């Protein structure tokens, strides 16, 4: 019976490490908040975007952002306020 203990521990350790690696990859790949296609946040809204009343403070960087909306495409743009 003592011969199986190291095998079971290594089996569960393998899955635990694999799960941690998946979480880290998910965080690095999918944490693209407020960025369209990986671009930097613009200083002015793009052409065709309309001003909305939506304003928020990003908890990640502490800056205030205003939301602009393109009615033709449905896209949203986040512009940092000064």
HELIX and SHEET records of a PDB file:
HELIX    1   1 UNK A    2  UNK A   30  1                                  29    
SHEET    1   A 3 UNK A  50  UNK A  57  0                                        
SHEET    2   A 3 UNK A  64  UNK A  69 -1                                        
SHEET    3   A 3 UNK A  76  UNK A  80 -1                                        
END                                                                             
